[in-house]
Amino acid sequence: MIEWGGALRWLAASAATEPQRVREWSAANGGHATLFHATDKSGGVFQPLTTTTHALHARLKSAFDPHGVLNRGRLYPEF
């Protein structure tokens, strides 16, 4: 891992690294993990949202984009 300043850390992982394990470790340590560069993005790019955070995102999306036309599926498939 590399400290970038401001509590952002980069992990140079091998292709065999499981994204879920990295995300579980980061969540257990008070953080989250985002896939920055990879050819295989099947594990998702962003940290899965907790139930509470998902509900908050859904309400914000509904309030600011009631017709669902802006950036559909860009961060999370359901938004």
C-alpha positions in Angstrom: 0.0 0.0 0.0 1.1 3.6 -0.6 0.1 6.5 1.5 -1.1 9.4 -0.7 -1.7 11.9 2.0 -5.1 12.7 3.3 -5.7 9.1 4.3 -6.0 7.8 0.7 -4.0 4.6 0.1 -3.3 2.8 -3.1 -3.0 -1.0 -3.1 -1.0 -2.6 -6.0 -2.7 -6.0 -6.1 -2.2 -9.0 -8.4 -4.9 -10.2 -10.8 -5.6 -13.0 -8.3 -6.6 -10.6 -5.6 -10.3 -10.9 -4.7 -12.1 -7.5 -4.6 -14.5 -8.8 -2.0 -11.7 -9.6 0.5 -10.1 -6.1 0.0 -13.5 -4.5 0.6 -14.3 -6.5 3.6 -10.9 -5.7 5.1 -11.2 -2.0 4.4 -14.8 -1.8 5.8 -13.6 -3.6 9.0 -11.0 -0.9 9.3 -13.3 2.0 8.9 -12.8 2.6 5.2 -13.9 1.6 1.7 -12.3 0.3 -1.5 -12.8 1.5 -5.0 -11.4 -0.4 -8.0 -9.3 2.2 -9.9 -7.7 0.3 -12.8 -8.3 -3.3 -13.9 -9.3 -5.2 -17.0 -11.8 -7.4 -15.0 -14.4 -5.2 -13.3 -16.9 -8.0 -12.8 -16.6 -7.7 -9.0 -17.8 -4.1 -9.3 -15.9 -0.9 -9.1 -17.4 0.7 -6.0 -17.8 -0.5 -2.4 -21.3 -2.0 -2.0 -23.6 0.3 0.0 -24.9 -0.5 3.4 -28.7 -0.7 3.7 -28.8 2.7 5.3 -26.5 4.4 2.8 -28.4 2.7 -0.1 -31.7 4.2 1.1 -30.1 7.6 1.4 -28.6 7.4 -2.1 -32.0 6.3 -3.4 -33.8 9.3 -1.8 -31.2 11.8 -3.0 -31.4 10.4 -6.5 -35.2 10.6 -6.4 -35.1 14.2 -5.2 -32.5 15.5 -7.6 -33.3 13.3 -10.6 -37.0 12.4 -10.3 -37.2 11.1 -13.9 -34.0 9.0 -13.6 -32.3 10.5 -16.7 -28.9 11.5 -15.3 -26.0 9.0 -15.3 -28.1 5.9 -15.1 -26.1 3.0 -13.8 -22.9 4.9 -13.7 -22.0 4.4 -10.0 -24.4 1.6 -9.1 -26.6 -0.4 -11.5 -29.8 0.5 -9.6 -29.3 4.2 -9.7 
